[in-house]
Structures are given as structure tokens and as C-alpha cells.
Amino acid sequence: MMSERLVLAYSGGLDTSVAIGWLGQEADAEVIAVAVDVGQGGEDMDVVRERALACGAVESIVIDAKDEFAEDYCLPAVRANALYQDRYPLVSALSRPLIVKHLVEAATYHGATTISHGCTGKGNDQVRFEVGAKALAPHLQVIAPVRDYAWTREKAIAYADEHNLPIDVTKKSPYSIDQNVWGRAVETGFLEDIWNGPIEDLYSYTSDPAQPRDADEVVIGFEAGAPVTLDGKPVTMLQAIQQLNIRAGAQGVGRIDMVEDRLVGIKSREIYEAPGAAALIAAHMELENVTVERELARFKRGVDQRWGELAYDGLWFSPLKDSLDAFIASSQEAVTGEVRMTLHAGKATVTGRRSATSLYDFNLATYDEGDTFDQSMAKGFIEIFGMSSTLASKRDRALAGE
């Protein structure tokens, strides 16, 4: 009789490496390790694959999902101007549904009954993994050793030593770090005291914005809300992010220090770096200002906020998210053109915009010769526009005996 099979979201680190053998024993299952490359850097993915096998996995799968992540997850976030609490560009939140999708696909292919992840019970990721998995494959069970069995770092180190696992357990960063091509998130350690300011050693994707350097000017071209050129040269979404990570990162763009509202109800202090994301979203917002009609733009701001909240809360695979995606896609039909930005001193500043689908009419906007706006119409417009509030004011004054 074949053993049960379990698919593990594998990072190559201590916790998930230890989880391979431990889950195999506790769940009496064959463990299939799935590592998804979303541009997190670090170790070579072939090394990660071999480590999983050495730790006892019956199969170790490595998936290069960088382009998929950029096109199917980061691009929708740009079109939605997705900034949770108006600041956080969803660095970790965007990668989780992609990882879940590949875990479920692996579970289906290998006939697994259970998936597992290394999340704690205090964070958002446990929700993103499990709600996403239930939406895609309700029959799958979930095991979270760190959360469900109080699996501490000390226990993990002891297990690794006892079983001679091929993993270095001597290096311990004081921070919890998650990163991918869209950005980098840093928490814990001395940052948990929210009075403590961040130090320069925290940062990896960005240079110190206070250091003097020459500014960098870039022109980003969009088609239907998607970045397609940098300085006139065609780029894929992944290339746009990667190149702007380098250029905007060199100028210190995209540093964020914030206390955010976690889904589980607690507030958490986070340090983020997202230079490419910050530049792309700022440029996209400005192009929408030029090309999207006023009432549509006003309504879309609320949709964008809700979209970001759904992604943050782990409801990527949900009916509301699907419907908002359809609305946002429709809103992007005319968002085509170029935006010029100056990257300098930690800021991505828009200095120019042009579009064949622009709603900006120079002759209507100008106050100089050539003005085609008929100002004589304004007086009647004001009378009609303000009529309801004028009538209400007269009534209220009468009721007050004035």
C-alpha cells in the first residue's frame, strides 16, 4: 500500500528543511518539496533542490516562476495601483497565491492529500496559503508545523543536529526577511520597538538616498496599463521591474517604514524596499490622471483600495477579486502613453507625460491666447450645480426661524 503523499512549500531554509523529515514521520507521508523561484535571489535553486532530497524528500521540484509572477501578479497590482494602507506595494502578499497555485498543481499531479507550509500563527501568510488552497482544492488538508506544533527554532536546530541534516544552522539573522523581484520585507529584531529608527544595514535593494549622486531620468512607456518600454527600448514586465529595481534602487527610491494592520488583528512594524514597484506605480498613476475620465477615475480609486485589501488578506482567489479584475481591465483600455520620471534622493518624481489617448486638451486648459473654453457658460453651470444645496440651505434657515 502506497504511503500518503504531502506537498511542502519549500524555501531551502532551516524550518522547511527540518519539516521534510519531521512531517514524513509525524504524518507518515512521503514529502514532495516544491520551491518556487519568484526572484528572491540567494542560493542557486539547484542547490535548494538537492538539499530537499538530502533532507528526505521523495521528490524535489523547482519552478522558475519569475515571468509568471511578474505578468500575472505584479502587473495586475500596477494596474490596480495596489498600495495597502496607501503605502505597502504587497511585496509578500502577491507571491503567496502564485506559490499556492503551484502547490495545488503538484498535489494534483502527485496524488497528494495534504499540503504544508512553514508559517507561524501570528502572520498573514498562513491565511494566504490556506484560504488560497481551499479555494483551489477544497479537499486538501493543511499542516503548519511551526504554528500547529509549536515548532521553535531551538527545536529545529536540535532536530537538524540529531539527524545530520545538510543545512547551516549557525547563522542567525536578527531579522525576518522575505524578498522577491517585486520587493523586500524586513521585520522583528530591534525593529519591534517602533521608536527605534531603521539602520542602513537593513537595506539591500536600495542605496542610501541621502548620499549625493547625479539624478537618473527614465521614460516609461505603457500600453493598456502595462509597462512595455524603458527609454524607448521594449521590455517584458519582469525586465521592467528588474531594471527599475537597479536604477531606482541606486537612488534610494522605494524605502518604506510603517506600522500596518495585519489581518489577524495585530499591528506590525515593517520595513520595505520596493524601488521598481514604487516607480512603476507612481508612473502608472500619473498616466491614469491623463487618460482616465473623471468619474471612472474617482470610482476606480475605491476599487484599487479594495483590490489591495483583498490581495493582502489572502482573497486572491475570490469572486469579488475576479469581478474587480474585470473592472480594472476595462478601465485600462486607454491607459497608453509615456511618463518621464526623475529618480533622485529617494523619490521618483514625474516631470512629463504624453499620450495619444490623452484627455488633456491644451486649448481648453490654457489661459493664454487660443483658449477655446467658453467661460460664459460657467455662471449657469454654477447655478444649476449648486441648486440642491441652495434650496436645502433656504429650508433649514426657515426652520430655524431666520
C-alpha positions as CSV (number, residue, x, y, z in Angstrom):
1,M,0.0,0.0,0.0
2,M,1.4,3.4,-1.1
3,S,2.1,5.9,1.7
4,E,0.1,9.2,1.8
5,R,1.8,12.0,-0.1
6,L,2.3,15.5,1.2
7,V,3.4,18.6,-0.7
8,L,5.6,21.1,1.2
9,A,6.2,24.7,0.3
10,Y,10.0,24.6,0.5
11,S,12.3,27.6,0.9
12,G,15.6,25.8,1.5
13,G,15.9,27.3,5.0
14,L,16.1,25.6,8.4
15,D,12.4,25.3,9.2
16,T,11.2,23.8,5.9
17,S,14.3,21.5,5.6
18,V,13.6,20.1,9.1
19,A,9.9,19.8,8.2
20,I,10.7,17.3,5.5
21,G,11.8,14.6,7.8
22,W,9.6,15.6,10.7
23,L,6.4,15.6,8.5
24,G,7.4,12.3,7.0
25,Q,7.4,10.7,10.4
26,E,4.5,12.5,12.1
27,A,2.2,12.4,9.1
28,D,3.5,9.0,7.9
29,A,3.8,10.6,4.4
30,E,6.1,10.9,1.5
31,V,7.1,14.5,1.3
32,I,7.3,16.3,-2.1
33,A,9.2,19.6,-1.7
34,V,8.2,22.4,-4.0
35,A,10.4,25.5,-4.3
36,V,9.1,28.4,-6.4
37,D,11.5,31.0,-7.7
38,V,9.9,34.4,-7.7
39,G,13.1,36.3,-8.0
40,Q,14.1,36.0,-4.3
41,G,17.8,35.6,-5.1
42,G,20.1,33.9,-2.6
43,E,21.1,30.3,-3.2
44,D,21.1,28.6,-6.6
45,M,17.8,26.8,-7.0
46,D,19.6,23.6,-8.0
47,V,21.3,23.7,-4.5
48,V,17.9,24.1,-2.9
49,R,16.6,21.2,-4.9
50,E,19.4,18.9,-3.9
51,R,19.1,19.9,-0.2
52,A,15.5,18.9,-0.1
53,L,16.4,15.4,-1.4
54,A,19.2,15.1,1.1
55,C,16.8,16.0,3.8
56,G,14.5,13.1,2.8
57,A,12.1,14.4,0.2
58,V,11.0,11.7,-2.3
59,E,10.7,14.4,-4.9
60,S,12.1,17.9,-5.1
61,I,10.5,20.3,-7.6
62,V,12.0,23.7,-8.5
63,I,9.8,26.1,-10.6
64,D,11.1,29.2,-12.3
65,A,8.1,31.4,-12.0
66,K,9.7,34.8,-12.3
67,D,8.0,35.8,-15.5
68,E,4.7,34.3,-14.4
69,F,4.9,36.3,-11.1
70,A,5.7,39.5,-13.0
71,E,3.0,39.1,-15.6
72,D,0.1,37.6,-13.7
73,Y,0.6,39.1,-10.2
74,C,2.8,42.2,-10.3
75,L,1.2,43.6,-13.5
76,P,-2.3,43.4,-12.1
77,A,-1.0,45.2,-9.0
78,V,0.3,48.1,-11.1
79,R,-3.0,48.4,-13.0
80,A,-4.7,48.5,-9.6
81,N,-2.2,51.0,-8.1
82,A,-2.1,48.5,-5.3
83,L,-0.7,50.1,-2.1
84,Y,-2.1,48.6,1.1
85,Q,-2.8,51.4,3.6
86,D,-1.7,53.7,0.8
87,R,1.9,52.7,1.2
88,Y,2.8,49.0,1.0
89,P,3.1,47.5,-2.5
90,L,2.1,44.0,-1.4
91,V,5.6,42.5,-1.7
92,S,4.9,39.2,0.1
93,A,1.2,39.1,-0.5
94,L,1.5,38.9,-4.3
95,S,3.8,35.9,-4.2
96,R,1.7,33.7,-2.0
97,P,-1.2,32.9,-4.4
98,L,1.3,32.0,-7.0
99,I,3.1,29.6,-4.7
100,V,-0.3,28.2,-3.6
101,K,-1.2,27.6,-7.3
102,H,1.9,25.6,-7.8
103,L,1.5,23.6,-4.6
104,V,-2.0,22.6,-5.6
105,E,-0.9,21.7,-9.1
106,A,1.9,19.5,-7.6
107,A,-0.5,17.9,-5.2
108,T,-2.9,17.1,-8.0
109,Y,-0.1,15.6,-10.2
110,H,1.4,13.5,-7.4
111,G,-1.9,12.4,-5.8
112,A,-1.1,14.2,-2.5
113,T,-3.8,14.6,0.1
114,T,-2.1,17.3,2.2
115,I,0.0,20.4,1.7
116,S,2.2,22.1,4.3
117,H,3.8,25.5,4.9
118,G,6.2,27.0,7.4
119,C,4.2,30.0,8.5
120,T,3.6,31.0,12.1
121,G,0.2,31.7,13.7
122,K,0.8,35.4,14.1
123,G,1.2,36.4,10.4
124,N,-0.8,36.9,7.3
125,D,0.9,34.2,5.2
126,Q,-0.9,31.3,6.9
127,V,-4.2,32.8,5.8
128,R,-3.0,33.4,2.3
129,F,-1.7,29.8,1.9
130,E,-4.7,28.1,3.4
131,V,-7.6,30.2,2.1
132,G,-6.0,30.1,-1.3
133,A,-5.5,26.3,-1.2
134,K,-9.1,25.8,0.0
135,A,-10.4,27.9,-2.9
136,L,-8.5,25.9,-5.5
137,A,-8.7,22.5,-3.9
138,P,-11.1,22.2,-1.0
139,H,-10.3,18.5,-0.5
140,L,-6.7,19.1,0.5
141,Q,-5.7,19.1,4.2
142,V,-3.1,21.5,5.6
143,I,-0.4,21.0,8.2
144,A,1.6,24.0,9.6
145,P,4.3,22.6,11.9
146,V,5.6,25.9,13.2
147,R,2.1,27.0,14.2
148,D,0.2,23.8,14.9
149,Y,3.0,22.0,16.8
150,A,4.9,25.0,18.4
151,W,7.9,24.2,16.3
152,T,10.6,26.7,17.6
153,R,14.0,27.5,16.1
154,E,15.7,25.7,19.0
155,K,13.7,22.5,18.3
156,A,14.5,22.8,14.6
157,I,18.2,23.1,15.3
158,A,18.2,20.2,17.7
159,Y,16.3,18.1,15.0
160,A,18.8,19.1,12.3
161,D,21.8,18.2,14.5
162,E,20.3,14.9,15.6
163,H,19.6,13.8,12.0
164,N,22.7,15.3,10.5
165,L,20.7,17.4,8.0
166,P,22.8,19.2,5.4
167,I,21.9,22.7,6.5
168,D,23.9,25.5,8.2
169,V,22.2,26.3,11.5
170,T,25.0,28.6,12.8
171,K,24.0,31.8,11.0
172,K,21.0,33.6,12.6
173,S,19.9,36.9,11.3
174,P,18.2,39.1,13.9
175,Y,15.5,39.9,11.3
176,S,12.8,38.1,9.5
177,I,13.3,38.7,5.8
178,D,11.1,37.9,2.8
179,Q,12.0,39.1,-0.7
180,N,11.2,38.6,-4.3
181,V,11.6,40.6,-7.5
182,W,8.8,42.9,-6.5
183,G,10.5,44.0,-3.3
184,R,11.9,43.1,0.1
185,A,10.3,43.0,3.6
186,V,12.2,43.1,6.9
187,E,10.7,42.7,10.4
188,T,11.5,41.6,14.0
189,G,14.7,42.2,16.0
190,F,15.2,45.7,17.3
191,L,12.5,46.9,14.8
192,E,9.8,45.6,17.1
193,D,10.4,48.7,19.3
194,I,8.7,51.2,17.0
195,W,10.6,54.1,18.4
196,N,13.9,52.6,17.0
197,G,14.8,54.1,13.7
198,P,16.0,51.8,10.8
199,I,19.7,51.5,10.2
200,E,21.4,51.4,6.9
201,D,22.4,47.7,7.3
202,L,18.7,46.7,6.9
203,Y,18.7,47.6,3.3
204,S,19.7,45.5,0.3
205,Y,17.7,46.7,-2.7
206,T,18.3,50.4,-2.2
207,S,21.2,52.7,-1.6
208,D,21.2,55.5,1.0
209,P,19.0,58.3,-0.5
210,A,20.9,60.9,1.5
211,Q,24.2,60.3,-0.3
212,P,25.0,62.8,-3.1
213,R,24.7,61.4,-6.6
214,D,23.6,62.5,-10.1
215,A,19.9,62.1,-10.8
216,D,18.6,59.5,-13.3
217,E,15.9,60.3,-15.8
218,V,13.8,57.5,-17.2
219,V,10.9,57.4,-19.6
220,I,8.4,54.5,-19.0
221,G,6.1,53.6,-21.9
222,F,2.7,51.9,-21.2
223,E,0.2,50.1,-23.3
224,A,-3.2,49.4,-21.8
225,G,-1.8,50.0,-18.3
226,A,1.2,47.7,-18.8
227,P,4.8,48.9,-18.9
228,V,6.3,47.9,-22.3
229,T,9.3,50.2,-22.8
230,L,12.1,51.9,-20.8
231,D,13.7,54.8,-22.6
232,G,12.1,53.6,-25.8
233,K,13.5,50.0,-25.6
234,P,11.0,47.2,-25.4
235,V,10.8,45.3,-22.1
236,T,8.8,42.5,-20.6
237,M,7.1,43.1,-17.2
238,L,9.9,41.2,-15.5
239,Q,12.6,43.2,-17.2
240,A,10.8,46.5,-16.4
241,I,10.8,45.5,-12.7
242,Q,14.4,44.3,-12.7
243,Q,15.8,47.3,-14.5
244,L,13.9,49.8,-12.3
245,N,15.0,47.9,-9.2
246,I,18.5,48.7,-10.2
247,R,18.0,52.3,-11.4
248,A,15.5,53.4,-8.8
249,G,17.2,51.4,-6.1
250,A,20.5,53.2,-6.8
251,Q,18.7,56.4,-6.0
252,G,17.2,55.1,-2.7
253,V,13.6,55.0,-4.1
254,G,11.0,52.8,-2.5
255,R,12.0,52.7,1.2
256,I,9.0,52.3,3.5
257,D,8.9,52.3,7.3
258,M,5.4,51.6,8.5
259,V,3.2,50.1,11.2
260,E,0.5,48.2,9.4
261,D,-2.7,46.4,10.3
262,R,-2.3,42.7,10.0
263,L,-5.2,40.5,9.0
264,V,-5.0,38.6,12.3
265,G,-5.8,41.8,14.2
266,I,-2.4,43.0,15.5
267,K,-0.3,45.9,14.3
268,S,3.2,45.1,13.0
269,R,6.2,47.3,12.2
270,E,7.6,46.6,8.8
271,I,10.5,47.9,6.7
272,Y,10.0,47.5,2.9
273,E,12.2,48.2,-0.1
274,A,10.4,48.2,-3.5
275,P,12.2,50.5,-5.9
276,G,10.8,49.1,-9.1
277,A,7.3,48.8,-7.8
278,A,7.3,52.3,-6.4
279,A,8.5,53.8,-9.7
280,L,6.0,51.8,-11.8
281,I,3.0,52.5,-9.7
282,A,3.8,56.2,-9.5
283,A,4.2,56.4,-13.3
284,H,1.0,54.4,-13.9
285,M,-1.0,56.6,-11.5
286,E,0.1,59.7,-13.4
287,L,-0.7,58.2,-16.8
288,E,-4.2,57.4,-15.5
289,N,-4.6,61.0,-14.5
290,V,-4.1,62.0,-18.1
291,T,-6.1,59.2,-19.8
292,V,-8.9,58.1,-17.5
293,E,-12.2,60.0,-17.4
294,R,-13.0,61.8,-14.1
295,E,-16.0,59.7,-12.8
296,L,-14.3,56.5,-13.8
297,A,-11.1,57.6,-12.1
298,R,-12.9,58.6,-8.9
299,F,-14.7,55.2,-8.7
300,K,-11.5,53.3,-9.5
301,R,-9.7,54.7,-6.5
302,G,-12.1,52.9,-4.2
303,V,-11.8,49.7,-6.4
304,D,-8.0,50.0,-6.2
305,Q,-8.1,50.2,-2.4
306,R,-10.4,47.2,-2.1
307,W,-8.3,45.2,-4.6
308,G,-5.2,45.8,-2.5
309,E,-7.0,44.8,0.7
310,L,-8.3,41.5,-0.9
311,A,-4.7,40.7,-2.1
312,Y,-3.3,41.5,1.3
313,D,-6.0,39.5,3.1
314,G,-5.4,36.3,1.1
315,L,-8.5,36.5,-1.0
316,W,-6.8,36.4,-4.4
317,F,-9.0,33.5,-5.5
318,S,-12.4,35.0,-4.7
319,P,-15.5,36.2,-6.6
320,L,-15.0,39.8,-5.6
321,K,-11.4,39.8,-6.7
322,D,-12.4,38.3,-10.0
323,S,-15.0,40.9,-10.6
324,L,-12.7,43.8,-9.6
325,D,-10.1,42.4,-12.1
326,A,-12.7,42.6,-14.9
327,F,-13.5,46.2,-13.9
328,I,-9.8,47.2,-13.7
329,A,-9.0,45.6,-17.1
330,S,-11.8,47.6,-18.7
331,S,-10.5,50.8,-17.1
332,Q,-7.1,50.3,-18.7
333,E,-8.1,50.3,-22.4
334,A,-6.9,53.9,-22.9
335,V,-4.0,54.0,-20.4
336,T,-1.4,54.1,-23.1
337,G,1.5,56.6,-23.4
338,E,4.8,57.6,-21.8
339,V,5.7,59.1,-18.4
340,R,9.1,60.8,-17.8
341,M,10.4,60.5,-14.2
342,T,13.4,61.8,-12.3
343,L,14.9,59.3,-9.9
344,H,16.8,61.1,-7.2
345,A,17.2,61.4,-3.4
346,G,14.7,58.6,-2.6
347,K,12.0,60.0,-4.9
348,A,10.5,59.0,-8.2
349,T,9.2,62.4,-9.5
350,V,7.1,62.6,-12.6
351,T,8.3,65.5,-14.9
352,G,6.4,64.8,-18.1
353,R,3.6,62.8,-19.7
354,R,2.3,62.3,-23.2
355,S,-0.4,60.1,-24.7
356,A,-2.3,59.7,-28.0
357,T,-5.3,58.8,-25.8
358,S,-4.9,61.8,-23.5
359,L,-8.0,63.6,-22.2
360,Y,-5.9,66.7,-21.6
361,D,-6.8,69.5,-24.1
362,F,-4.3,72.3,-24.2
363,N,-6.7,74.7,-25.8
364,L,-9.3,74.1,-23.1
365,A,-6.7,74.3,-20.3
366,T,-4.7,77.3,-21.4
367,Y,-5.3,80.8,-20.0
368,D,-3.4,82.4,-22.9
369,E,-4.4,83.2,-26.5
370,G,-6.1,80.3,-28.2
371,D,-8.3,79.5,-25.2
372,T,-11.4,77.6,-26.6
373,F,-13.2,77.3,-23.2
374,D,-16.4,79.3,-23.3
375,Q,-16.3,81.0,-19.8
376,S,-19.7,82.5,-20.3
377,M,-21.2,79.0,-19.6
378,A,-19.7,78.8,-16.2
379,K,-22.3,81.1,-14.4
380,G,-25.3,79.0,-15.4
381,F,-23.4,75.8,-14.6
382,I,-22.8,77.1,-11.1
383,E,-26.4,78.0,-10.6
384,I,-27.6,74.5,-11.6
385,F,-24.9,72.6,-9.9
386,G,-25.5,74.4,-6.6
387,M,-29.3,74.4,-6.7
388,S,-29.9,71.4,-4.4
389,S,-27.7,72.7,-1.6
390,T,-29.1,76.2,-2.0
391,L,-32.6,75.0,-1.7
392,A,-31.7,72.9,1.4
393,S,-30.0,75.9,3.0
394,K,-33.1,78.1,2.5
395,R,-35.3,75.4,4.1
396,D,-33.0,75.0,7.0
397,R,-32.9,78.7,7.7
398,A,-36.7,78.9,7.6
399,L,-37.0,76.0,10.1
400,A,-34.5,77.8,12.4
401,G,-36.7,80.9,12.2
402,E,-34.1,83.0,10.5
